[in-house]
Each structure stands twice: as C-alpha cells, then as structure tokens.
Amino acid sequence: MNLNYLLQQTVINNASDLHLCTGVSPVIRIHGDLIYLNEPVLTAQDCERMAKQCLSSDLFNSLAETGEVDASYSLPGIARFRINIFRQRGSYAIAARTIPTEIPKIEDLGLPEITAELAMKQRGLVLLTGPTGSGKSTTLAAMIDYINNRKKCHIITIEDPIEFLHKHNRSIINQREIGGDTKTYSNAMRAVLREDPDVILIGEMRDQETISTALTAAETGHLVLSTLHTVGSAKTIDRIIDVFPPYQQSQVRSQLSTVLMGIISQQLIKRADGRGRLLATEVMIWTPAIANLIRESRTPQINTCIHTGSQFGMHSMDSCVANLYRSKLIDFESACQYALDIDNLKKLLST
C-alpha cells in the first residue's frame, strides 16, 4: 500500500480528506460523506510505513513520543496535504486534508463582496469562523492572495502546518510553520511585532497569550487575520472574552470593541441535487452600535444589529440559509440542520 497512490486517488475523486487506520480499507470524504476505496484492509504495519513515508525522522520521533503530530506533504504538480498522524489503540492513524496547488479567488469561492473590503483594511482584527472543514483556511488564503496582488506590504503567516504556498507579488510574504520555523504560536506571536509586519495571519487563535498578542497587534496598527472554531458572531466574541480571567475581561471587551473590524462565519451545506456543497455565511461588520454592545457586555443583541445591518454589508447565517432554501439549492432538512435558530429560520421562510 503506497501513500502517494492513495493521495492521488483522493485528488482524482475530488475528495477533501483521506483517512487511514488499522482494520478498514482507506476512506475518503467527498462533499462531507465518507466513502470506502476499493483497496485492501490496512494493517498496523501499513499505517506505520505510510506515516514514515510522509514524516521526517525528527517528526516521526516526535509522533512516537507525543502520540500525535501535524505536518504538510506535497505531491508535486498534484496537490499539497495537511496531515495529522495520531496513535490509537497502539497503532497509527492518518488524516490528510487536500490543499489545492492554486490559491482560489475570493469571487470564485462565493464569498460576500465585503470580504475583499475587509482584506484591504489598514488595521484591525478580522476573524474567519466555522466548524472544522468549512473552508476557513481557504478563505484566509484567498484574502492574503487578494492583498498580495494589490498592496505593497509585508505579510507574515504563522501556521500549523503551512497550507497554501504564497509567492511574493506586490507584497513580500514570509510563512512560518509551527514545529519547523518556530516552536509554538505563543513564541511566534511574541516575535512577530519585531519583524515589521503590515499583515499578520494566525492560523488559529488557540490560547490566551496568542489572542492577547493578536489584539495588541491589531491595536498598534497591523491587520490581523485569524480563525476560531465557532459559528456566529456573538458566540465568537464570547469565546474570545471567556478565554481571559474575569479581572481582565473588561479590558479585553474594550480592546475588542475598537479593533474588531469584522467576523465572517461560514458553513458548507450539501446541495439538494447532491452535486457538491454550497457556502453559507454570516457577516458582522464593525459599527459604533456593535462596538457599544461588545464594550457593555450585551453580545446577544449583536444578532439584532446583524439582521438590520444590510446597508453595512451584514447578513445573518439564518437569512443566508433561508435564501439558499428559497432558491431550491438546499433541502429543508439541511436548512434546519445548519440554521443557528430554527424558529428564526421558519419565521424568515414564512415571510
């Protein structure tokens, strides 16, 4: 069993992921569904051999020591892959996510027009949120590419691992990988402000120190782009604030109310005709009213501002899902599954 062959099959089948684990045939994920490949059942030896095939000796030693490791892997001319290898029941399992070699354009992804405006902000914090596999990294890559083609600036990305590879264009881009170029997000974030960046991309805001440094960077004149595994703007703001101890939360609310330029939440929903998935989004844009709600700890009321803020480029997840259902692009079951508030969705559909 050869890893490169299985990764090629993943790309040929337009699958987003490949899963390899002991006791079953290789599995790929197409439009959210798991599908078994017509290949032999994998043994523990197969999985270990394929883990060694895509890891350096240092990373394999780290895997043996810690039980999990992240890495990137390339098949030249075919695709790159974000790979996580982990130990389970004494053997190794592999999850590989396909990363296209071409960086997609904002307009090709079906993102709202305001995405390009947020990418061109001079300073502030812009967040991409959504569940795993909803395309956050792809959207971030498209935004970085948009900046790279239009502005002269210094872009630094901090990723675990590096996914899309960017080429210098109008901007210069330095991409730092956790584990290879720097030990941790915290270390990289402490150093980044001394590296003269204009734009900072943080693969994921994982801990208090990373979030704190990101807020400071946004406050001191940098554009900071990052992701969180939340759905909905109000929940995202609460998640950031809840990371901090109670005595710091008032200060963080004040910081966030001034630096948060926008939040784009996204989900991928299966099409009614079964031909792939569609992007559903929620957009929140900074306004004085939203800044006041953040500062005064009234985040639940942000949803009302989003519902009534279409003139600023805002829309709610439920209204986007309702529009997809009205257009017969998704079925009612999917609409209910991905709506943030089913009662609100039904109300929107009845008007």
Long-range contacts (C-beta under 8 A, 24 or more apart in sequence): 1-26, 1-39, 1-40, 1-42, 1-46, 1-49, 1-50, 2-50, 2-53, 3-50, 3-53, 3-54, 3-94, 4-53, 4-75, 6-37, 6-39, 6-50, 7-73, 7-75, 7-78, 7-79, 7-81, 7-96, 8-75, 8-78, 9-37, 10-96, 10-98, 11-75, 11-78, 11-79, 11-98, 15-98, 16-97, 16-98, 16-133, 17-95, 17-96, 17-97, 17-98, 17-133, 18-81, 18-94, 18-95, 18-96, 18-98, 19-93, 19-94, 19-95, 19-96, 20-46, 20-47, 20-50, 20-93, 20-94, 20-95, 20-96, 21-47, 21-88, 21-91, 21-93, 21-94, 22-46, 22-47, 22-89, 22-91, 22-92, 22-93, 31-270, 31-271, 31-274, 31-276, 31-277, 32-133, 32-268, 32-270, 32-277, 44-90, 44-91, 44-92, 47-91, 47-92, 47-93, 47-94, 48-91, 48-92, 50-94, 51-85, 51-92, 51-94, 54-81, 54-83, 54-85, 54-94, 55-85, 59-179, 62-179, 63-87, 63-92, 69-179, 70-160, 70-161, 70-178, 70-179, 71-161, 72-99, 72-161, 72-162, 72-163, 72-177, 77-101, 80-163, 80-164, 80-165, 82-161, 82-163, 83-161, 97-133, 99-137, 99-163, 99-164, 100-164, 103-141, 103-142, 103-145, 103-164, 103-166, 104-138, 104-141, 104-142, 105-142, 105-145, 105-146, 106-139, 106-142, 106-143, 106-146, 108-142, 109-135, 109-138, 109-139, 109-142, 109-279, 110-278, 110-279, 111-139, 111-142, 111-264, 111-279, 111-281, 112-264, 112-281, 112-283, 112-313, 112-315, 113-313, 114-262, 114-283, 114-285, 114-313, 115-139, 115-142, 115-143, 115-264, 116-143, 116-146, 117-313, 118-143, 118-261, 118-262, 118-264, 118-285, 119-143, 119-144, 119-146, 119-147, 119-225, 120-146, 120-147, 120-150, 120-151, 121-223, 121-261, 122-221, 122-223, 123-218, 123-221, 123-222, 123-223, 123-259, 124-218, 124-223, 124-224, 124-259, 124-260, 124-261, 124-286, 125-214, 125-215, 125-218, 125-224, 125-226, 125-256, 125-259, 125-260, 125-261, 126-223, 126-224, 126-225, 126-226, 126-261, 126-262, 126-263, 126-264, 127-205, 127-225, 127-226, 127-227, 127-228, 127-236, 127-260, 127-262, 127-263, 127-264, 128-225, 128-226, 128-227, 128-228, 128-264, 128-266, 129-227, 129-228, 129-229, 129-230, 129-231, 129-232, 129-233, 129-236, 129-263, 129-264, 129-265, 129-266, 130-229, 130-230, 130-231, 130-265, 130-266, 130-267, 131-229, 131-231, 131-267, 132-229, 133-268, 134-266, 134-267, 134-268, 135-266, 135-268, 135-279, 136-227, 136-266, 137-163, 137-164, 137-203, 137-227, 138-164, 139-264, 139-266, 140-201, 140-225, 140-227, 141-166, 143-225, 144-173, 144-199, 144-201, 144-225, 147-171, 147-199, 148-173, 151-198, 153-198, 153-199, 154-195, 154-196, 154-197, 154-198, 154-199, 155-197, 155-198, 155-199, 155-200, 155-201, 156-192, 156-195, 156-197, 156-199, 156-200, 156-201, 157-200, 157-201, 157-203, 158-182, 158-185, 158-188, 158-189, 158-192, 158-200, 158-201, 158-202, 158-203, 159-201, 159-203, 160-185, 160-203, 160-204, 171-198, 171-199, 178-203, 185-210, 186-210, 186-213, 189-213, 189-214, 189-217, 192-217, 193-217, 193-220, 193-222, 197-222, 198-222, 198-223, 199-223, 199-224, 199-225, 200-224, 200-225, 201-225, 201-226, 202-226, 202-227, 203-227, 204-228, 204-229, 205-240, 207-243, 208-243, 208-244, 211-240, 211-243, 211-244, 212-244, 215-252, 215-255, 215-256, 215-259, 218-259, 218-260, 219-255, 219-258, 219-259, 230-265, 231-265, 231-267, 231-282, 231-317, 231-340, 232-265, 232-282, 232-303, 232-317, 232-340, 233-263, 233-265, 233-282, 233-284, 233-302, 233-303, 233-306, 234-299, 234-300, 234-302, 234-303, 236-263, 236-265, 237-263, 237-294, 237-299, 237-302, 238-299, 253-294, 253-295, 253-297, 254-295, 256-294, 257-290, 257-291, 257-292, 257-294, 257-295, 258-291, 260-286, 260-294, 261-285, 261-286, 262-286, 265-317, 267-317, 267-338, 269-321, 269-324, 269-330, 269-334, 269-335, 269-337, 269-338, 270-330, 270-334, 271-329, 271-330, 272-328, 272-329, 272-330, 272-331, 272-334, 278-324, 278-329, 278-330, 280-317, 280-320, 280-321, 280-324, 280-338, 281-315, 281-317, 281-320, 282-306, 282-315, 282-316, 282-317, 282-320, 282-340, 283-313, 283-314, 283-315, 284-309, 284-314, 285-309, 285-312, 285-313, 285-314, 287-312, 316-340, 318-344, 318-345, 318-348, 319-348, 321-345, 322-348, 322-349, 325-349
